Amino acid sequence: MTITPGQARGAWLGLLLAGQQVHPDAVRMAQLLTDEQLSSALTTAADIAARHPEELFYLKGRGSGTQIYVTPDETQLDDYAGERYWDLDALSAVIIATALTAELQ
């Protein structure tokens, strides 16, 4: 699935209006992204969600970037409690990672 920059804001709003569960920080951070960044994030999130359906993700800062990890299973989430973001859906993880990476640039 590819979302063009011109479609990004409408696609994002459509997801939210359709009731997509998104982390509150992802909603706030998506507003700060450019249309190009948002379209890239939405496309990437769709690809990740297709490859890892119903998986949970966590974000870990590493050097000057942010990495996204798949959480092995919900019983191990306590192991990631020290991370800033954990127990995320693919969409929230990619939006937050994109925003954090853009902030560093």
Biopython code that builds the backbone (N, CA, C, O; Angstrom):
import numpy as np
from Bio.PDB.StructureBuilder import StructureBuilder

atoms = [
    (1, "MET", "N", (0.844, -1.171, 0.000)),
    (1, "MET", "CA", (0.000, 0.000, 0.000)),
    (1, "MET", "C", (0.888, 1.232, 0.000)),
    (1, "MET", "O", (1.794, 1.355, 0.823)),
    (2, "THR", "N", (0.624, 2.138, -0.921)),
    (2, "THR", "CA", (1.387, 3.370, -0.989)),
    (2, "THR", "C", (0.431, 4.551, -0.836)),
    (2, "THR", "O", (-0.607, 4.627, -1.494)),
    (3, "ILE", "N", (0.804, 5.448, 0.032)),
    (3, "ILE", "CA", (0.008, 6.658, 0.254)),
    (3, "ILE", "C", (0.866, 7.831, -0.169)),
    (3, "ILE", "O", (1.976, 8.010, 0.331)),
    (4, "THR", "N", (0.353, 8.631, -1.092)),
    (4, "THR", "CA", (1.116, 9.776, -1.577)),
    (4, "THR", "C", (1.028, 10.917, -0.561)),
    (4, "THR", "O", (0.123, 10.943, 0.273)),
    (5, "PRO", "N", (1.975, 11.862, -0.634)),
    (5, "PRO", "CA", (1.909, 13.008, 0.280)),
    (5, "PRO", "C", (0.583, 13.757, 0.209)),
    (5, "PRO", "O", (0.105, 14.259, 1.226)),
    (6, "GLY", "N", (-0.015, 13.840, -0.970)),
    (6, "GLY", "CA", (-1.294, 14.525, -1.115)),
    (6, "GLY", "C", (-2.454, 13.803, -0.446)),
    (6, "GLY", "O", (-3.473, 14.416, -0.126)),
    (7, "GLN", "N", (-2.299, 12.498, -0.234)),
    (7, "GLN", "CA", (-3.340, 11.694, 0.398)),
    (7, "GLN", "C", (-3.120, 11.516, 1.897)),
    (7, "GLN", "O", (-4.012, 11.044, 2.603)),
    (8, "ALA", "N", (-1.955, 11.885, 2.382)),
    (8, "ALA", "CA", (-1.541, 11.538, 3.747)),
    (8, "ALA", "C", (-2.475, 12.082, 4.827)),
    (8, "ALA", "O", (-2.908, 11.329, 5.699)),
    (9, "ARG", "N", (-2.787, 13.358, 4.784)),
    (9, "ARG", "CA", (-3.627, 13.957, 5.839)),
    (9, "ARG", "C", (-5.029, 13.345, 5.839)),
    (9, "ARG", "O", (-5.588, 13.055, 6.896)),
    (10, "GLY", "N", (-5.583, 13.153, 4.652)),
    (10, "GLY", "CA", (-6.908, 12.550, 4.550)),
    (10, "GLY", "C", (-6.914, 11.106, 5.037)),
    (10, "GLY", "O", (-7.845, 10.682, 5.721)),
    (11, "ALA", "N", (-5.874, 10.349, 4.684)),
    (11, "ALA", "CA", (-5.778, 8.959, 5.129)),
    (11, "ALA", "C", (-5.645, 8.886, 6.651)),
    (11, "ALA", "O", (-6.271, 8.043, 7.293)),
    (12, "TRP", "N", (-4.838, 9.762, 7.216)),
    (12, "TRP", "CA", (-4.635, 9.803, 8.669)),
    (12, "TRP", "C", (-5.948, 10.148, 9.371)),
    (12, "TRP", "O", (-6.335, 9.486, 10.334)),
    (13, "LEU", "N", (-6.618, 11.168, 8.894)),
    (13, "LEU", "CA", (-7.891, 11.561, 9.483)),
    (13, "LEU", "C", (-8.916, 10.436, 9.338)),
    (13, "LEU", "O", (-9.690, 10.178, 10.260)),
    (14, "GLY", "N", (-8.923, 9.775, 8.198)),
    (14, "GLY", "CA", (-9.830, 8.660, 7.975)),
    (14, "GLY", "C", (-9.603, 7.523, 8.959)),
    (14, "GLY", "O", (-10.557, 6.933, 9.467)),
    (15, "LEU", "N", (-8.343, 7.217, 9.227)),
    (15, "LEU", "CA", (-8.024, 6.175, 10.215)),
    (15, "LEU", "C", (-8.550, 6.551, 11.596)),
    (15, "LEU", "O", (-9.137, 5.726, 12.295)),
    (16, "LEU", "N", (-8.335, 7.792, 11.974)),
    (16, "LEU", "CA", (-8.786, 8.240, 13.297)),
    (16, "LEU", "C", (-10.305, 8.236, 13.400)),
    (16, "LEU", "O", (-10.860, 7.805, 14.411)),
    (17, "LEU", "N", (-10.977, 8.714, 12.359)),
    (17, "LEU", "CA", (-12.438, 8.749, 12.369)),
    (17, "LEU", "C", (-13.049, 7.345, 12.327)),
    (17, "LEU", "O", (-14.154, 7.122, 12.821)),
    (18, "ALA", "N", (-12.313, 6.407, 11.732)),
    (18, "ALA", "CA", (-12.796, 5.023, 11.669)),
    (18, "ALA", "C", (-12.604, 4.294, 12.998)),
    (18, "ALA", "O", (-13.020, 3.145, 13.149)),
    (19, "GLY", "N", (-11.976, 4.963, 13.950)),
    (19, "GLY", "CA", (-11.816, 4.364, 15.270)),
    (19, "GLY", "C", (-10.517, 3.610, 15.480)),
    (19, "GLY", "O", (-10.397, 2.843, 16.435)),
    (20, "GLN", "N", (-9.538, 3.814, 14.601)),
    (20, "GLN", "CA", (-8.237, 3.172, 14.772)),
    (20, "GLN", "C", (-7.659, 3.566, 16.130)),
    (20, "GLN", "O", (-7.538, 4.753, 16.433)),
    (21, "GLN", "N", (-7.306, 2.588, 16.938)),
    (21, "GLN", "CA", (-6.710, 2.861, 18.240)),
    (21, "GLN", "C", (-5.263, 3.291, 18.042)),
    (21, "GLN", "O", (-4.440, 2.512, 17.561)),
    (22, "VAL", "N", (-4.958, 4.513, 18.408)),
    (22, "VAL", "CA", (-3.626, 5.078, 18.219)),
    (22, "VAL", "C", (-3.182, 5.700, 19.537)),
    (22, "VAL", "O", (-3.978, 6.318, 20.245)),
    (23, "HIS", "N", (-1.910, 5.531, 19.854)),
    (23, "HIS", "CA", (-1.352, 6.125, 21.072)),
    (23, "HIS", "C", (-1.557, 7.643, 21.014)),
    (23, "HIS", "O", (-1.364, 8.242, 19.955)),
    (24, "PRO", "N", (-1.942, 8.277, 22.123)),
    (24, "PRO", "CA", (-2.178, 9.735, 22.125)),
    (24, "PRO", "C", (-0.974, 10.546, 21.647)),
    (24, "PRO", "O", (-1.151, 11.571, 20.989)),
    (25, "ASP", "N", (0.234, 10.111, 21.963)),
    (25, "ASP", "CA", (1.418, 10.832, 21.489)),
    (25, "ASP", "C", (1.549, 10.738, 19.967)),
    (25, "ASP", "O", (2.026, 11.677, 19.329)),
    (26, "ALA", "N", (1.128, 9.614, 19.382)),
    (26, "ALA", "CA", (1.185, 9.472, 17.927)),
    (26, "ALA", "C", (0.232, 10.464, 17.264)),
    (26, "ALA", "O", (0.555, 11.040, 16.225)),
    (27, "VAL", "N", (-0.930, 10.662, 17.861)),
    (27, "VAL", "CA", (-1.893, 11.635, 17.318)),
    (27, "VAL", "C", (-1.275, 13.030, 17.343)),
    (27, "VAL", "O", (-1.341, 13.767, 16.359)),
    (28, "ARG", "N", (-0.682, 13.379, 18.465)),
    (28, "ARG", "CA", (-0.071, 14.711, 18.600)),
    (28, "ARG", "C", (1.129, 14.866, 17.669)),
    (28, "ARG", "O", (1.274, 15.894, 17.008)),
    (29, "MET", "N", (1.977, 13.861, 17.618)),
    (29, "MET", "CA", (3.201, 13.947, 16.809)),
    (29, "MET", "C", (2.923, 13.947, 15.315)),
    (29, "MET", "O", (3.667, 14.562, 14.550)),
    (30, "ALA", "N", (1.869, 13.270, 14.889)),
    (30, "ALA", "CA", (1.542, 13.225, 13.460)),
    (30, "ALA", "C", (1.257, 14.624, 12.925)),
    (30, "ALA", "O", (1.505, 14.902, 11.751)),
    (31, "GLN", "N", (0.745, 15.495, 13.767)),
    (31, "GLN", "CA", (0.454, 16.862, 13.348)),
    (31, "GLN", "C", (1.726, 17.645, 13.032)),
    (31, "GLN", "O", (1.689, 18.625, 12.288)),
    (32, "LEU", "N", (2.842, 17.211, 13.595)),
    (32, "LEU", "CA", (4.114, 17.906, 13.394)),
    (32, "LEU", "C", (4.860, 17.433, 12.154)),
    (32, "LEU", "O", (5.817, 18.074, 11.719)),
    (33, "LEU", "N", (4.424, 16.312, 11.584)),
    (33, "LEU", "CA", (5.121, 15.755, 10.432)),
    (33, "LEU", "C", (4.730, 16.486, 9.148)),
    (33, "LEU", "O", (3.621, 17.005, 9.023)),
    (34, "THR", "N", (5.656, 16.515, 8.211)),
    (34, "THR", "CA", (5.342, 17.039, 6.883)),
    (34, "THR", "C", (4.456, 16.016, 6.170)),
    (34, "THR", "O", (4.341, 14.874, 6.615)),
    (35, "ASP", "N", (3.839, 16.421, 5.081)),
    (35, "ASP", "CA", (3.018, 15.488, 4.305)),
    (35, "ASP", "C", (3.858, 14.307, 3.810)),
    (35, "ASP", "O", (3.380, 13.173, 3.790)),
    (36, "GLU", "N", (5.095, 14.567, 3.414)),
    (36, "GLU", "CA", (5.974, 13.507, 2.936)),
    (36, "GLU", "C", (6.315, 12.532, 4.055)),
    (36, "GLU", "O", (6.287, 11.318, 3.855)),
    (37, "GLN", "N", (6.635, 13.055, 5.221)),
    (37, "GLN", "CA", (6.949, 12.191, 6.362)),
    (37, "GLN", "C", (5.741, 11.363, 6.771)),
    (37, "GLN", "O", (5.870, 10.173, 7.057)),
    (38, "LEU", "N", (4.574, 11.984, 6.800)),
    (38, "LEU", "CA", (3.358, 11.268, 7.187)),
    (38, "LEU", "C", (3.011, 10.187, 6.170)),
    (38, "LEU", "O", (2.635, 9.078, 6.550)),
    (39, "SER", "N", (3.132, 10.496, 4.891)),
    (39, "SER", "CA", (2.816, 9.480, 3.872)),
    (39, "SER", "C", (3.783, 8.309, 3.963)),
    (39, "SER", "O", (3.374, 7.155, 3.827)),
    (40, "SER", "N", (5.051, 8.591, 4.191)),
    (40, "SER", "CA", (6.041, 7.530, 4.353)),
    (40, "SER", "C", (5.734, 6.680, 5.595)),
    (40, "SER", "O", (5.826, 5.453, 5.558)),
    (41, "ALA", "N", (5.375, 7.343, 6.676)),
    (41, "ALA", "CA", (5.065, 6.627, 7.918)),
    (41, "ALA", "C", (3.824, 5.743, 7.752)),
    (41, "ALA", "O", (3.817, 4.602, 8.214)),
    (42, "LEU", "N", (2.783, 6.254, 7.103)),
    (42, "LEU", "CA", (1.576, 5.463, 6.903)),
    (42, "LEU", "C", (1.836, 4.255, 6.014)),
    (42, "LEU", "O", (1.326, 3.166, 6.276)),
    (43, "THR", "N", (2.631, 4.446, 4.963)),
    (43, "THR", "CA", (2.975, 3.344, 4.072)),
    (43, "THR", "C", (3.804, 2.296, 4.808)),
    (43, "THR", "O", (3.557, 1.097, 4.676)),
    (44, "THR", "N", (4.781, 2.748, 5.576)),
    (44, "THR", "CA", (5.624, 1.829, 6.348)),
    (44, "THR", "C", (4.809, 1.073, 7.390)),
    (44, "THR", "O", (4.988, -0.133, 7.565)),
    (45, "ALA", "N", (3.919, 1.772, 8.078)),
    (45, "ALA", "CA", (3.079, 1.131, 9.091)),
    (45, "ALA", "C", (2.194, 0.053, 8.466)),
    (45, "ALA", "O", (2.011, -1.016, 9.049)),
    (46, "ALA", "N", (1.652, 0.326, 7.295)),
    (46, "ALA", "CA", (0.818, -0.673, 6.617)),
    (46, "ALA", "C", (1.634, -1.908, 6.263)),
    (46, "ALA", "O", (1.155, -3.033, 6.408)),
    (47, "ASP", "N", (2.865, -1.705, 5.798)),
    (47, "ASP", "CA", (3.742, -2.829, 5.459)),
    (47, "ASP", "C", (4.094, -3.650, 6.702)),
    (47, "ASP", "O", (4.062, -4.881, 6.668)),
    (48, "ILE", "N", (4.428, -2.970, 7.789)),
    (48, "ILE", "CA", (4.789, -3.670, 9.025)),
    (48, "ILE", "C", (3.585, -4.419, 9.589)),
    (48, "ILE", "O", (3.709, -5.566, 10.019)),
    (49, "ALA", "N", (2.432, -3.777, 9.586)),
    (49, "ALA", "CA", (1.222, -4.422, 10.117)),
    (49, "ALA", "C", (0.858, -5.659, 9.298)),
    (49, "ALA", "O", (0.358, -6.641, 9.848)),
    (50, "ALA", "N", (1.104, -5.619, 7.994)),
    (50, "ALA", "CA", (0.818, -6.780, 7.148)),
    (50, "ALA", "C", (1.776, -7.939, 7.454)),
    (50, "ALA", "O", (1.380, -9.104, 7.412)),
    (51, "ARG", "N", (3.026, -7.615, 7.759)),
    (51, "ARG", "CA", (4.014, -8.653, 8.064)),
    (51, "ARG", "C", (3.925, -9.167, 9.487)),
    (51, "ARG", "O", (4.301, -10.306, 9.761)),
    (52, "HIS", "N", (3.433, -8.339, 10.396)),
    (52, "HIS", "CA", (3.345, -8.708, 11.814)),
    (52, "HIS", "C", (1.944, -8.402, 12.338)),
    (52, "HIS", "O", (1.782, -7.538, 13.199)),
    (53, "PRO", "N", (0.937, -9.100, 11.828)),
    (53, "PRO", "CA", (-0.431, -8.787, 12.254)),
    (53, "PRO", "C", (-0.627, -9.004, 13.751)),
    (53, "PRO", "O", (-0.196, -10.014, 14.308)),
    (54, "GLU", "N", (-1.272, -8.057, 14.378)),
    (54, "GLU", "CA", (-1.629, -8.116, 15.793)),
    (54, "GLU", "C", (-0.433, -8.234, 16.736)),
    (54, "GLU", "O", (-0.598, -8.616, 17.894)),
    (55, "GLU", "N", (0.760, -7.913, 16.258)),
    (55, "GLU", "CA", (1.936, -7.896, 17.124)),
    (55, "GLU", "C", (2.000, -6.561, 17.840)),
    (55, "GLU", "O", (1.439, -5.567, 17.379)),
    (56, "LEU", "N", (2.680, -6.548, 18.956)),
    (56, "LEU", "CA", (2.918, -5.314, 19.704)),
    (56, "LEU", "C", (4.357, -4.886, 19.460)),
    (56, "LEU", "O", (5.221, -5.714, 19.173)),
    (57, "PHE", "N", (4.605, -3.585, 19.577)),
    (57, "PHE", "CA", (5.921, -3.035, 19.288)),
    (57, "PHE", "C", (6.375, -2.144, 20.426)),
    (57, "PHE", "O", (5.562, -1.638, 21.200)),
    (58, "TYR", "N", (7.682, -1.959, 20.519)),
    (58, "TYR", "CA", (8.207, -0.968, 21.449)),
    (58, "TYR", "C", (9.318, -0.205, 20.759)),
    (58, "TYR", "O", (9.927, -0.702, 19.811)),
    (59, "LEU", "N", (9.580, 0.989, 21.228)),
    (59, "LEU", "CA", (10.601, 1.850, 20.631)),
    (59, "LEU", "C", (11.772, 1.966, 21.576)),
    (59, "LEU", "O", (11.610, 2.067, 22.792)),
    (60, "LYS", "N", (12.939, 1.950, 21.001)),
    (60, "LYS", "CA", (14.153, 2.057, 21.795)),
    (60, "LYS", "C", (15.084, 3.034, 21.102)),
    (60, "LYS", "O", (15.390, 2.889, 19.918)),
    (61, "GLY", "N", (15.530, 4.029, 21.851)),
    (61, "GLY", "CA", (16.490, 4.973, 21.298)),
    (61, "GLY", "C", (17.854, 4.318, 21.189)),
    (61, "GLY", "O", (18.289, 3.608, 22.095)),
    (62, "ARG", "N", (18.514, 4.561, 20.087)),
    (62, "ARG", "CA", (19.843, 3.992, 19.901)),
    (62, "ARG", "C", (20.680, 5.007, 19.137)),
    (62, "ARG", "O", (20.427, 5.279, 17.964)),
    (63, "GLY", "N", (21.668, 5.556, 19.806)),
    (63, "GLY", "CA", (22.511, 6.556, 19.169)),
    (63, "GLY", "C", (21.684, 7.762, 18.764)),
    (63, "GLY", "O", (21.011, 8.379, 19.590)),
    (64, "SER", "N", (21.743, 8.086, 17.488)),
    (64, "SER", "CA", (21.016, 9.257, 17.015)),
    (64, "SER", "C", (19.682, 8.883, 16.372)),
    (64, "SER", "O", (19.062, 9.713, 15.708)),
    (65, "GLY", "N", (19.236, 7.636, 16.565)),
    (65, "GLY", "CA", (17.994, 7.221, 15.928)),
    (65, "GLY", "C", (17.077, 6.469, 16.869)),
    (65, "GLY", "O", (17.357, 6.331, 18.060)),
    (66, "THR", "N", (16.009, 5.999, 16.332)),
    (66, "THR", "CA", (15.022, 5.228, 17.072)),
    (66, "THR", "C", (14.787, 3.940, 16.320)),
    (66, "THR", "O", (14.626, 3.952, 15.100)),
    (67, "GLN", "N", (14.766, 2.830, 17.032)),
    (67, "GLN", "CA", (14.512, 1.541, 16.410)),
    (67, "GLN", "C", (13.181, 0.997, 16.892)),
    (67, "GLN", "O", (12.781, 1.232, 18.032)),
    (68, "ILE", "N", (12.500, 0.271, 16.024)),
    (68, "ILE", "CA", (11.226, -0.354, 16.357)),
    (68, "ILE", "C", (11.473, -1.841, 16.539)),
    (68, "ILE", "O", (12.105, -2.478, 15.697)),
    (69, "TYR", "N", (10.976, -2.392, 17.633)),
    (69, "TYR", "CA", (11.114, -3.809, 17.918)),
    (69, "TYR", "C", (9.745, -4.447, 18.077)),
    (69, "TYR", "O", (8.809, -3.825, 18.578)),
    (70, "VAL", "N", (9.643, -5.691, 17.645)),
    (70, "VAL", "CA", (8.428, -6.456, 17.877)),
    (70, "VAL", "C", (8.521, -7.038, 19.277)),
    (70, "VAL", "O", (9.549, -7.603, 19.650)),
    (71, "THR", "N", (7.451, -6.904, 20.057)),
    (71, "THR", "CA", (7.402, -7.477, 21.388)),
    (71, "THR", "C", (7.086, -8.960, 21.242)),
    (71, "THR", "O", (6.090, -9.310, 20.608)),
    (72, "PRO", "N", (7.903, -9.837, 21.807)),
    (72, "PRO", "CA", (7.689, -11.277, 21.632)),
    (72, "PRO", "C", (6.311, -11.758, 22.068)),
    (72, "PRO", "O", (5.658, -12.484, 21.319)),
    (73, "ASP", "N", (5.863, -11.388, 23.220)),
    (73, "ASP", "CA", (4.489, -11.687, 23.624)),
    (73, "ASP", "C", (4.129, -10.800, 24.801)),
    (73, "ASP", "O", (5.003, -10.256, 25.476)),
    (74, "GLU", "N", (2.842, -10.661, 25.037)),
    (74, "GLU", "CA", (2.372, -9.703, 26.037)),
    (74, "GLU", "C", (2.852, -10.011, 27.445)),
    (74, "GLU", "O", (2.927, -9.103, 28.273)),
    (75, "THR", "N", (3.176, -11.247, 27.740)),
    (75, "THR", "CA", (3.609, -11.583, 29.100)),
    (75, "THR", "C", (4.974, -11.009, 29.410)),
    (75, "THR", "O", (5.362, -10.921, 30.575)),
    (76, "GLN", "N", (5.707, -10.617, 28.381)),
    (76, "GLN", "CA", (7.052, -10.087, 28.596)),
    (76, "GLN", "C", (7.101, -8.568, 28.537)),
    (76, "GLN", "O", (8.190, -7.993, 28.541)),
    (77, "LEU", "N", (5.959, -7.908, 28.483)),
    (77, "LEU", "CA", (5.959, -6.454, 28.364)),
    (77, "LEU", "C", (6.641, -5.768, 29.533)),
    (77, "LEU", "O", (7.209, -4.690, 29.358)),
    (78, "ASP", "N", (6.601, -6.363, 30.725)),
    (78, "ASP", "CA", (7.258, -5.760, 31.873)),
    (78, "ASP", "C", (8.750, -5.592, 31.637)),
    (78, "ASP", "O", (9.369, -4.693, 32.207)),
    (79, "ASP", "N", (9.341, -6.452, 30.797)),
    (79, "ASP", "CA", (10.764, -6.335, 30.480)),
    (79, "ASP", "C", (11.066, -5.029, 29.756)),
    (79, "ASP", "O", (12.207, -4.567, 29.770)),
    (80, "TYR", "N", (10.065, -4.430, 29.127)),
    (80, "TYR", "CA", (10.265, -3.224, 28.333)),
    (80, "TYR", "C", (9.758, -1.977, 29.036)),
    (80, "TYR", "O", (9.716, -0.899, 28.443)),
    (81, "ALA", "N", (9.378, -2.119, 30.279)),
    (81, "ALA", "CA", (8.789, -0.997, 31.010)),
    (81, "ALA", "C", (9.740, 0.196, 31.089)),
    (81, "ALA", "O", (9.285, 1.331, 31.236)),
    (82, "GLY", "N", (11.054, -0.038, 30.994)),
    (82, "GLY", "CA", (12.014, 1.048, 31.031)),
    (82, "GLY", "C", (12.074, 1.843, 29.742)),
    (82, "GLY", "O", (12.641, 2.935, 29.709)),
    (83, "GLU", "N", (11.492, 1.306, 28.681)),
    (83, "GLU", "CA", (11.479, 2.009, 27.403)),
    (83, "GLU", "C", (10.407, 3.088, 27.448)),
    (83, "GLU", "O", (9.443, 2.986, 28.207)),
    (84, "ARG", "N", (10.577, 4.097, 26.650)),
    (84, "ARG", "CA", (9.609, 5.192, 26.676)),
    (84, "ARG", "C", (8.262, 4.792, 26.079)),
    (84, "ARG", "O", (7.210, 5.181, 26.585)),
    (85, "TYR", "N", (8.303, 4.024, 25.017)),
    (85, "TYR", "CA", (7.071, 3.583, 24.370)),
    (85, "TYR", "C", (7.099, 2.076, 24.201)),
    (85, "TYR", "O", (8.044, 1.524, 23.637)),
    (86, "TRP", "N", (6.065, 1.416, 24.689)),
    (86, "TRP", "CA", (5.947, -0.025, 24.518)),
    (86, "TRP", "C", (4.475, -0.380, 24.425)),
    (86, "TRP", "O", (3.614, 0.445, 24.732)),
    (87, "ASP", "N", (4.183, -1.586, 24.008)),
    (87, "ASP", "CA", (2.809, -2.047, 23.817)),
    (87, "ASP", "C", (2.097, -1.182, 22.783)),
    (87, "ASP", "O", (0.953, -0.774, 22.985)),
    (88, "LEU", "N", (2.786, -0.905, 21.665)),
    (88, "LEU", "CA", (2.237, -0.052, 20.603)),
    (88, "LEU", "C", (1.768, -0.881, 19.422)),
    (88, "LEU", "O", (2.333, -1.934, 19.127)),
    (89, "ASP", "N", (0.738, -0.405, 18.753)),
    (89, "ASP", "CA", (0.368, -0.981, 17.469)),
    (89, "ASP", "C", (1.371, -0.460, 16.428)),
    (89, "ASP", "O", (2.112, 0.487, 16.691)),
    (90, "ALA", "N", (1.385, -1.085, 15.251)),
    (90, "ALA", "CA", (2.357, -0.707, 14.216)),
    (90, "ALA", "C", (2.225, 0.756, 13.814)),
    (90, "ALA", "O", (3.230, 1.446, 13.643)),
    (91, "LEU", "N", (0.992, 1.235, 13.661)),
    (91, "LEU", "CA", (0.781, 2.613, 13.234)),
    (91, "LEU", "C", (1.355, 3.605, 14.237)),
    (91, "LEU", "O", (2.067, 4.532, 13.852)),
    (92, "SER", "N", (1.055, 3.421, 15.508)),
    (92, "SER", "CA", (1.580, 4.319, 16.542)),
    (92, "SER", "C", (3.097, 4.261, 16.595)),
    (92, "SER", "O", (3.756, 5.294, 16.712)),
    (93, "ALA", "N", (3.653, 3.059, 16.511)),
    (93, "ALA", "CA", (5.111, 2.902, 16.591)),
    (93, "ALA", "C", (5.816, 3.649, 15.471)),
    (93, "ALA", "O", (6.806, 4.342, 15.708)),
    (94, "VAL", "N", (5.311, 3.511, 14.253)),
    (94, "VAL", "CA", (5.973, 4.156, 13.111)),
    (94, "VAL", "C", (5.787, 5.672, 13.149)),
    (94, "VAL", "O", (6.728, 6.409, 12.852)),
    (95, "ILE", "N", (4.606, 6.148, 13.505)),
    (95, "ILE", "CA", (4.384, 7.595, 13.594)),
    (95, "ILE", "C", (5.311, 8.210, 14.641)),
    (95, "ILE", "O", (5.957, 9.225, 14.378)),
    (96, "ILE", "N", (5.377, 7.602, 15.823)),
    (96, "ILE", "CA", (6.227, 8.139, 16.891)),
    (96, "ILE", "C", (7.697, 8.073, 16.500)),
    (96, "ILE", "O", (8.436, 9.034, 16.713)),
    (97, "ALA", "N", (8.131, 6.946, 15.929)),
    (97, "ALA", "CA", (9.535, 6.813, 15.513)),
    (97, "ALA", "C", (9.880, 7.849, 14.441)),
    (97, "ALA", "O", (10.963, 8.434, 14.475)),
    (98, "THR", "N", (8.980, 8.077, 13.501)),
    (98, "THR", "CA", (9.214, 9.068, 12.455)),
    (98, "THR", "C", (9.347, 10.467, 13.049)),
    (98, "THR", "O", (10.240, 11.229, 12.678)),
    (99, "ALA", "N", (8.448, 10.795, 13.976)),
    (99, "ALA", "CA", (8.483, 12.121, 14.597)),
    (99, "ALA", "C", (9.737, 12.313, 15.436)),
    (99, "ALA", "O", (10.356, 13.376, 15.392)),
    (100, "LEU", "N", (10.117, 11.288, 16.203)),
    (100, "LEU", "CA", (11.325, 11.408, 17.024)),
    (100, "LEU", "C", (12.573, 11.533, 16.164)),
    (100, "LEU", "O", (13.481, 12.297, 16.492)),
    (101, "THR", "N", (12.623, 10.793, 15.074)),
    (101, "THR", "CA", (13.769, 10.862, 14.159)),
    (101, "THR", "C", (13.822, 12.230, 13.486)),
    (101, "THR", "O", (14.899, 12.809, 13.344)),
    (102, "ALA", "N", (12.680, 12.746, 13.076)),
    (102, "ALA", "CA", (12.630, 14.073, 12.428)),
    (102, "ALA", "C", (13.070, 15.162, 13.398)),
    (102, "ALA", "O", (13.706, 16.139, 13.002)),
    (103, "GLU", "N", (12.728, 14.987, 14.667)),
    (103, "GLU", "CA", (13.113, 15.962, 15.689)),
    (103, "GLU", "C", (14.631, 16.032, 15.851)),
    (103, "GLU", "O", (15.177, 17.093, 16.153)),
    (104, "LEU", "N", (15.308, 14.903, 15.651)),
    (104, "LEU", "CA", (16.759, 14.849, 15.816)),
    (104, "LEU", "C", (17.501, 15.445, 14.627)),
    (104, "LEU", "O", (18.680, 15.783, 14.735)),
    (105, "GLN", "N", (16.824, 15.574, 13.504)),
    (105, "GLN", "CA", (17.504, 16.046, 12.283)),
    (105, "GLN", "C", (17.548, 17.542, 12.215)),
    (105, "GLN", "O", (18.081, 18.102, 11.257)),
]
sb = StructureBuilder()
sb.init_structure("model")
sb.init_model(0)
sb.init_chain("A")
sb.init_seg("    ")
for serial, (resi, resn, name, xyz) in enumerate(atoms, 1):
    if name == "N":
        sb.init_residue(resn, " ", resi, " ")
    sb.init_atom(name, np.array(xyz, "f"), 0.0, 1.0, " ", f" {name:<3s}", serial, name[0])
structure = sb.get_structure()
